[in-house]
Amino acid sequence: MAIPSFVDRVTVHVTAGRGGNGCASVHREKFKPLGGPDGGNGGDGGSVILRVDPDVTTLVDYHRSSHRAATNGAQGKGDHQAGGNGADVILPVPDGTVVSTPDGEVLADLVGPGAEFVAAQGGKGGLGNAALASNARKAPGFALLGEDGEERTLVLELKVVADIGLVGFPSAGKSSLVASISRARPKIADYPFTTLIPNLGVVVAGDTTFTVADVPGLIEGASEGRGLGHDFLRHVERCAALVHVIDCATYEPGRDPLSDLDTIEAELQAHGGLEDRPRLVALNKIDVPDAREIAEMVQAELGQRGLRVFPISTASHEGLEALKFAMADLVAQRRAEAEKPDTTRIVIRPQVQGGPEFKVKKLPDDGGWLVQGEKPERWVKQTDFANAEATGYLADRLNRLGVEKELLERGAVEGDAVVIGDGPNAIVFDFAPEVQAGAEILARRGEDHRLEEPRPAAQRRKQKDAEYHLQRASTDRSEYKQGWVEDEVDLSPAEAKRAAEKAEKLARKEARELEAQKELDQNG
């Protein structure tokens, strides 16, 4: 299948680069065994940026290649060496490109050379252990992971930026008019739908220079998808004025200048958003004798409708000068009415928004608790869970944010499942409120002794397991299944012996703890 040379609507998939991981390194030098942390930060991932390029007139490049990705940031290194940032990818787009989501939400309207829009933001690089050092962690044995870059699907739609839009039936002479008043050379032939793309021409009339766009394929029902008008009506939305080019020499039955004008106006009204545009009427092909007579007959009635009428001939160039200067007057008037842009640079400093930084809700069917929020979810993605100290640092951050306090106020108990994040990347923890955050870390680098302490929930499970095995070991099993439920299986003698030994040890331990507690009570 042939690829068209003009494309005004495409769907692109953009992926920004991932941020580089931070480095966990300790400075080592002769006679300096404790040189301190010197791990550098990871580099930021590259972004995907859309930028208006005056030399680009079509979106055909993204029709051929719709997937674009930026490079990742480099990992940090020791000796305080930060990783390099990923290179941004600049995607040139035509002037007048509208960026939206597949659902139709408009994100940006790029008008003017150099206008930019960050289509996908690169991920931030992770901090190295030099940046994580504090009074509590003088030499962290961990670093933060880089964040993923944005991945989005966008719809790019081109709306031609022209001052005058030419509308009319196929073969009415719109392309011929553009060729006659400008240096544009569109394809012209004697059959309908010759023009398949909008043609732009630059016209000079006195001191005014303006652009004229030919909108192809308008017929009855164009706003509903008939012909080509459904695809190209968007190109007249930015025009300052519209010119109806009417064929006065057509021999099709049921066609006349008034009915053609009414049909095109009905389609423009159905498309919407063009009611405030001034109109001009160009009665074309008056070089044909019958056409000149028809133009003279309808000129008075069109004038009664408040329209300025210009009989023209693109073949003999009759009436073109008057039409050019009339279009120039409309353009100059529209430009004068438009607000002049303020060239003063405006610095916007967003205010901090109030409200909680996270929210906690109970999951159904006793599934635990769900914690949602930009900070907790981002912190989880930055954590290397293979490193116990990094996991403890995450617990500190969550505690300082108030997550533990909020869970306790909502009724969370020890051992409940806590889910942070939503979707396939969610992380599930067991709630352990007794883990104290913010304490000085005295363990070896890469370890966190708080996470190695036996938790009461785990101790309760072990105690129940020991009691269960003790009960099975002490049960008389002289007769098969005597004293057992149907879903249980007999233990071998070796298993029963080991279970009994565990139960005895646990009983002795509990007895010692009980005696110690009694002594404390007596002495106290």
C-alpha positions in Angstrom: 0.0 0.0 0.0 1.4 3.4 -1.0 2.1 5.9 1.8 0.6 9.3 1.2 2.8 12.3 1.0 0.4 14.4 3.1 -0.8 13.2 6.5 -2.7 15.5 8.9 -3.7 13.0 11.6 -1.5 10.4 13.2 -1.2 8.4 16.5 2.3 8.3 18.0 3.7 6.3 20.9 6.4 8.1 22.8 8.6 6.7 25.5 10.9 8.8 27.6 14.2 7.5 29.0 14.6 5.9 32.4 16.7 7.6 35.0 20.0 6.1 35.9 20.5 4.3 39.3 22.5 6.0 42.0 25.8 4.5 43.1 26.6 3.1 46.6 30.3 3.6 47.1 32.7 4.4 49.9 35.8 6.4 49.4 39.0 4.3 49.9 42.4 5.8 50.1 45.7 4.8 51.8 45.6 5.8 55.5 41.9 6.7 55.1 40.0 3.5 55.7 36.8 5.5 56.5 36.7 8.0 53.7 33.0 8.4 53.7 30.3 7.8 51.0 31.2 9.0 47.5 28.5 7.5 45.3 27.2 9.8 42.6 23.7 10.4 41.5 22.2 8.8 38.4 21.5 10.8 35.3 18.1 11.9 34.2 16.4 10.1 31.3 15.9 11.9 28.0 12.5 13.5 27.2 10.5 13.4 24.0 9.7 16.9 22.9 7.4 18.2 20.1 8.6 21.4 18.5 7.1 23.4 15.7 9.4 23.6 12.6 8.4 26.0 9.8 10.0 23.7 7.2 7.7 20.8 8.1 4.2 20.8 6.5 3.0 17.3 7.1 2.9 14.5 9.7 3.9 11.8 7.2 7.1 11.0 9.1 5.1 9.8 12.1 2.8 7.9 9.8 5.8 5.8 8.7 7.4 5.5 12.1 4.9 6.0 15.0 7.1 4.8 17.9 9.7 7.2 19.3 11.9 6.8 22.4 14.5 8.8 24.2 17.7 7.4 25.7 18.2 6.4 29.4 20.3 8.2 31.9 23.6 6.7 32.9 24.3 5.2 36.3 26.2 7.1 38.9 29.8 6.2 39.8 32.1 6.4 42.7 34.3 9.5 43.6 31.1 11.7 43.4 30.8 11.1 39.6 27.2 11.7 38.5 25.8 9.8 35.5 25.2 11.5 32.2 21.7 12.6 31.3 19.9 10.8 28.5 19.6 12.8 25.2 16.3 14.4 24.5 14.5 13.5 21.3 13.1 16.5 19.4 10.2 15.7 17.0 9.5 18.4 14.5 5.9 19.1 13.8 4.1 21.5 11.5 2.7 24.9 12.7 -0.8 24.4 13.9 -0.4 20.9 15.3 -2.9 19.9 18.1 -1.8 17.3 20.6 -4.5 15.3 22.4 -5.0 12.0 24.1 -6.8 9.1 22.4 -9.9 10.0 24.5 -10.0 13.5 22.9 -8.5 15.6 25.7 -6.5 18.4 24.2 -3.0 18.7 25.8 -1.4 21.4 23.6 -2.0 23.6 20.6 1.3 24.3 19.0 1.2 27.6 17.0 4.2 29.6 16.0 7.8 28.6 15.2 9.6 27.2 18.1 6.6 26.3 20.2 7.3 23.2 22.3 5.4 20.6 24.2 7.0 17.9 26.4 5.2 14.8 25.1 7.0 12.4 27.6 9.0 13.5 30.6 12.3 11.6 31.3 12.6 9.8 34.6 14.6 11.3 37.4 18.0 9.7 38.3 18.4 8.0 41.6 20.4 9.6 44.4 23.7 8.1 45.3 24.7 7.3 48.9 26.7 10.5 49.2 23.5 12.5 48.8 21.7 10.2 51.3 24.2 10.6 54.1 22.9 12.1 57.3 23.6 12.1 61.0 21.6 8.8 61.4 23.2 7.3 58.3 26.8 8.5 58.0 27.7 5.9 55.4 24.6 4.5 53.7 25.2 1.2 52.0 22.5 1.7 49.5 21.4 4.1 46.7 18.1 5.0 45.1 17.0 3.5 41.8 16.2 5.7 38.8 12.6 6.4 37.9 10.9 5.2 34.8 10.2 7.7 32.0 6.7 8.5 30.9 5.2 6.4 28.2 2.2 7.9 26.4 0.0 7.5 23.3 -0.8 10.8 21.7 -2.9 11.9 18.7 -1.3 14.6 16.5 -3.8 16.5 14.4 -2.7 19.2 11.9 -4.9 22.3 11.5 -3.4 24.5 8.8 -2.7 28.0 9.9 -4.0 30.2 7.1 -5.6 33.6 7.0 -8.2 32.8 4.2 -9.9 29.5 3.6 -11.4 28.7 0.2 -14.4 26.5 0.4 -16.7 25.1 -2.3 -17.8 22.1 -4.4 -15.2 19.9 -6.2 -14.0 21.4 -9.5 -15.3 24.9 -8.5 -11.8 26.3 -9.2 -10.3 26.7 -5.7 -6.9 25.3 -6.7 -6.9 27.4 -9.8 -7.6 30.5 -7.7 -4.7 29.7 -5.4 -2.4 29.2 -8.4 -3.6 32.5 -9.9 -3.0 34.8 -6.9 0.1 33.1 -5.5 3.1 31.1 -6.6 1.7 27.9 -5.3 1.3 25.2 -8.0 -1.3 22.7 -6.9 -2.4 19.9 -9.1 -5.3 21.1 -11.4 -7.4 18.8 -13.6 -10.9 18.7 -15.1 -12.3 16.0 -12.8 -13.7 16.1 -9.3 -11.6 15.5 -6.2 -8.4 16.4 -8.0 -7.1 18.1 -4.8 -6.5 15.5 -2.1 -4.5 17.7 0.3 -4.9 21.3 1.5 -2.8 23.7 -0.6 -1.3 26.8 0.8 -0.4 29.9 -1.1 1.2 33.2 0.0 -0.5 36.3 -1.4 0.7 39.9 -1.4 -1.8 42.7 -1.8 -0.4 46.1 -1.2 1.3 46.2 2.2 -0.5 43.1 3.4 0.9 39.6 3.1 -1.4 36.7 4.0 -1.9 33.0 3.3 -4.7 31.3 1.5 -5.7 27.6 2.0 -7.7 25.5 -0.4 -9.9 23.0 1.5 -10.6 20.0 -0.8 -13.6 17.8 -1.2 -16.6 19.6 0.3 -19.9 18.1 -0.8 -23.3 17.7 0.8 -22.9 15.5 3.8 -19.2 16.3 4.2 -19.6 17.0 8.0 -21.0 13.4 8.3 -18.1 11.8 6.5 -19.0 12.0 2.8 -16.3 12.9 0.4 -13.1 14.3 1.8 -14.6 17.3 3.7 -14.9 15.4 6.9 -11.1 15.0 7.0 -10.3 18.5 5.9 -12.9 20.8 7.5 -10.6 21.2 10.5 -8.2 23.2 8.3 -10.6 26.1 8.1 -11.0 26.5 11.8 -8.0 28.9 12.2 -8.9 31.0 9.1 -9.7 34.7 9.6 -12.2 34.7 6.8 -13.8 32.3 4.3 -14.3 32.7 0.6 -17.0 30.7 -1.2 -15.7 29.8 -4.6 -18.9 29.0 -6.7 -18.8 27.4 -10.1 -21.2 29.3 -12.3 -20.5 27.1 -15.4 -21.6 23.8 -14.0 -24.0 21.7 -16.0 -25.0 19.2 -13.2 -28.7 19.0 -12.7 -30.0 20.7 -9.5 -26.9 22.8 -9.2 -26.9 26.6 -9.2 -24.9 29.3 -7.3 -27.5 29.8 -4.6 -28.1 26.2 -3.8 -24.3 25.5 -3.8 -23.8 28.3 -1.3 -26.6 27.1 0.9 -25.2 23.5 0.8 -21.7 24.5 1.8 -23.0 26.8 4.5 -25.1 24.0 5.9 -22.0 21.8 6.1 -19.9 24.6 7.8 -22.7 25.1 10.3 -22.9 21.3 11.0 -19.1 21.3 11.6 -19.4 24.2 14.0 -17.2 26.9 15.3 -17.2 29.0 12.1 -20.2 31.3 12.6 -18.1 34.4 13.4 -15.9 34.2 10.3 -16.6 36.9 7.7 -17.6 35.6 4.2 -16.8 36.6 0.7 -18.3 35.1 -2.5 -16.3 34.5 -5.6 -18.5 33.7 -8.6 -15.9 31.8 -10.8 -15.6 31.0 -14.5 -17.3 34.1 -15.8 -15.1 33.8 -18.9 -17.8 31.3 -20.0 -20.7 33.3 -21.6 -23.5 31.4 -19.8 -21.6 31.6 -16.5 -21.3 35.4 -16.8 -25.1 35.7 -17.2 -25.8 33.4 -14.3 -23.4 35.4 -12.1 -25.2 38.7 -13.0 -28.5 37.1 -12.2 -27.6 36.0 -8.6 -25.3 38.8 -7.7 -28.1 41.1 -6.5 -29.7 38.3 -4.3 -26.4 37.5 -2.7 -25.9 41.2 -2.0 -29.2 41.2 -0.2 -27.9 38.5 2.1 -25.1 40.9 3.2 -22.4 39.1 1.2 -19.7 40.9 -0.8 -19.7 39.3 -4.2 -16.8 39.2 -6.7 -17.3 37.8 -10.2 -13.9 36.3 -11.2 -12.2 34.2 -13.8 -9.1 32.2 -12.9 -8.5 31.6 -16.5 -8.5 35.3 -17.7 -7.6 36.7 -14.2 -10.6 39.0 -14.4 -11.7 40.4 -11.0 -8.8 38.8 -9.1 -7.2 42.0 -8.0 -10.4 43.3 -6.4 -10.8 39.9 -4.7 -7.2 39.9 -3.4 -7.5 43.4 -1.8 -10.9 42.5 -0.3 -9.3 39.5 1.3 -6.3 41.6 2.5 -8.7 44.1 4.1 -10.4 41.3 6.1 -7.0 39.9 7.2 -5.8 43.3 8.2 -8.9 44.0 10.2 -8.8 40.7 12.0 -5.1 41.2 12.9 -5.9 44.7 14.2 -8.7 43.3 16.4 -6.6 40.5 17.7 -4.9 41.2 21.0 -1.2 41.9 20.7 0.9 39.4 22.6 2.7 40.6 25.6 6.4 40.1 25.0 7.2 40.4 28.7 8.6 37.2 30.1 6.2 35.8 32.7 7.6 33.7 35.6 5.0 31.4 37.1 5.7 30.1 40.6 3.1 27.5 41.5 1.8 27.6 45.0 2.0 24.5 47.2 -1.4 22.9 47.1 -3.0 21.9 50.4 -4.5 18.6 51.3 -3.1 15.2 52.2 -0.1 13.8 50.3 -1.6 10.3 50.4 -4.8 8.5 51.1 -5.5 5.2 52.8 -8.5 3.0 52.2 -9.6 -0.5 53.3 -9.6 -3.2 50.7 -12.7 -5.4 50.4 -12.8 -9.1 51.6 -10.2 -8.4 54.3 -7.6 -7.8 51.7 -5.6 -5.3 53.8 -5.1 -1.6 53.2 -4.3 0.4 50.1 -2.0 3.4 50.3 -2.1 5.7 47.3 -0.2 8.9 46.7 2.5 10.3 44.4 5.2 10.3 47.1 4.7 6.8 48.5 4.4 5.3 45.0 7.5 7.1 43.8 9.5 6.1 46.9 8.6 2.4 46.4 9.8 2.5 42.8 13.1 4.1 44.0 13.8 1.3 46.5 16.1 -1.7 46.0 14.3 -4.3 48.0 17.3 -6.7 47.7 19.0 -4.3 50.2 17.7 -4.4 53.7 19.1 -1.0 54.6 17.3 0.5 51.6 14.0 -1.1 52.8 14.5 0.4 56.2 15.1 3.8 54.7 11.8 3.4 52.9 10.1 2.6 56.2 11.6 5.8 57.7 10.3 7.9 54.9 6.8 6.5 55.1 6.7 6.9 58.8 7.8 10.6 58.6 5.1 11.1 56.0 2.5 9.8 58.5 1.5 6.6 56.8 1.9 4.4 59.9 -0.1 6.9 62.0 -2.9 7.0 59.5 -3.1 3.2 59.3 -3.3 2.9 63.1 -6.0 5.6 63.3 -8.0 3.7 60.7 -7.8 0.4 62.7 -5.0 -1.4 61.0 -3.5 -4.1 63.3 -0.1 -5.8 63.2 0.3 -8.3 60.5 -2.3 -6.7 58.1 -1.3 -6.5 54.5 -0.5 -3.0 53.3 -0.4 -2.4 49.5 1.4 0.7 48.2 0.6 1.6 44.6 -2.0 0.3 42.2 -1.6 -2.0 39.2 1.0 -4.7 38.4 3.8 -2.7 40.1 2.1 -2.6 43.5 4.2 -3.7 46.6 2.7 -5.6 49.5 4.1 -5.3 53.1 3.1 -6.8 56.4 2.1 -3.9 58.8 4.7 -3.8 61.6 4.1 -0.6 63.7 6.7 -1.6 66.3 9.5 -0.9 63.8 10.8 2.5 65.0 11.8 4.8 62.2 14.4 7.5 62.5 16.7 5.6 64.9 20.4 5.7 64.3 21.5 2.7 62.2 24.3 0.8 63.9 24.2 -2.3 61.6 26.6 -3.1 58.8 26.2 -1.3 55.5 23.5 -2.8 53.4 21.7 -4.2 56.5 19.0 -3.0 58.9 18.8 -4.8 62.2 15.3 -3.5 62.8 14.0 -5.8 60.0 15.7 -8.8 61.5 14.0 -8.5 64.9 11.3 -11.2 65.4 7.9 -9.6 65.0 5.1 -10.5 67.4 2.9 -11.6 64.5 5.5 -14.1 63.4 6.1 -15.3 67.0 2.4 -15.9 67.4 2.4 -18.0 64.2 5.4 -20.0 65.4 3.8 -20.6 68.8 0.5 -21.9 67.2 2.6 -24.2 65.0 4.5 -25.6 67.9 1.3 -26.2 69.9 -0.2 -28.0 66.9 2.8 -30.3 66.5 2.8 -30.9 70.3 -0.8 -31.9 70.2 -0.2 -34.3 67.4 2.9 -35.8 69.1 1.0 -36.4 72.4 -2.1 -38.0 70.7 -2.5 -41.8 71.0 -2.1 -43.2 67.5 -2.4 -46.9 68.4 -5.4 -47.1 66.2 -5.5 -45.6 62.7 -7.2 -42.2 62.6 -8.1 -42.3 66.3 -8.3 -38.7 67.6 -7.6 -37.2 64.2 -9.7 -35.3 61.8 -10.2 -36.6 58.2 -7.9 -34.2 56.5 -4.8 -35.0 58.7 -2.1 -37.6 58.0 0.0 -39.6 60.6 3.5 -38.3 61.4 6.4 -40.5 61.1 8.2 -41.4 64.4 11.1 -39.1 63.5 8.8 -36.2 62.8 6.9 -36.8 66.0 10.1 -36.8 68.0 11.3 -33.5 66.4 7.9 -31.9 67.1 8.0 -33.1 70.8 11.5 -31.7 71.2 10.5 -28.3 69.8 7.5 -28.2 72.1 9.6 -29.1 75.2 12.1 -26.3 74.3 9.3 -23.8 73.9 7.8 -24.9 77.3 11.1 -24.5 79.0 11.6 -21.1 77.5 8.2 -20.0 78.6 8.8 -21.3 82.1 12.1 -19.3 82.4 10.4 -16.2 81.2 7.6 -16.6 83.7 10.1 -17.1 86.6 12.1 -14.1 85.5 8.9 -12.0 85.4 8.0 -13.2 88.9 11.4 -12.2 90.3 11.1 -8.8 88.7 7.7 -8.3 90.3 8.9 -9.4 93.7 12.0 -7.1 93.6 9.9 -4.2 92.2 
